[in-house]
Amino acid sequence: EAENSEKGEGLRKLIQEKGEFIALDERDKKEAGNRFLKEKLRRARATMTPQALARIEAEVSENPIFLNTMLDRLVARAGEGGQITEAMVNDLEEDWSSVNVFQLGDALAGRKPETALILVRRLLDESENDLIGLIGMLHWQIRRFWKARVLLDEGNSETGIARQCRLSPKQVPYFMRQLKGFSRRKLE
């Protein structure tokens, strides 16, 4: 997203001065996520059904922090050497899109910092203080808001936005309500 944001320019310059900046196109991002996913499964001696693999690749393969957190949780559910099924991914999807995440989105969109901080604390407690996982989850959610805002600003329908952002039918009303609280500028 930083490539599309004026605010990302300073970060890009800093990285170029101190390291190496490699901008991946969408296909390269997906391929890197898929390689990471397969290596993580290999190390855990776990397998994943083709249906589960397709769901994970479609949902989070472009977000390494969130992908790592989700894979850790799926592997823990399956047990070492176990098989991850689509049903397990569906169950976990309910966790990622739980009402707490939507409540946090509402608090952020409504500019209610006290409520947002309380919800962050609850989410950390529920995830055993997995700060990296929480950051990954927030990044994933904000990225979806940004993508949806761009699509909405371009005149896409709610149905089209839901499809492109991979929202379940029951997520759409909450997500669209939250989206109204964010401008593209704020999300960038």
Buried (B, 14 or more C-beta within 10 A) or exposed (E): BBEEBEEEEEEBEEEEEEEEEEEEEEEEBBEBBBEBBEEBBEEBEBBBBEEBBEBBBEBBBBBBBBBBBBBBBBBEBBEEEBEBBBEBBEEBBEBBBBEBBBBBBBBBBEEEEEBBEBBBEEBBEEBEEBEEBBEBBBBBBBBBBBBBBBBBEEEBEBEBBBEBBBBEEEBBEBBBEBBEBBEBEEBB
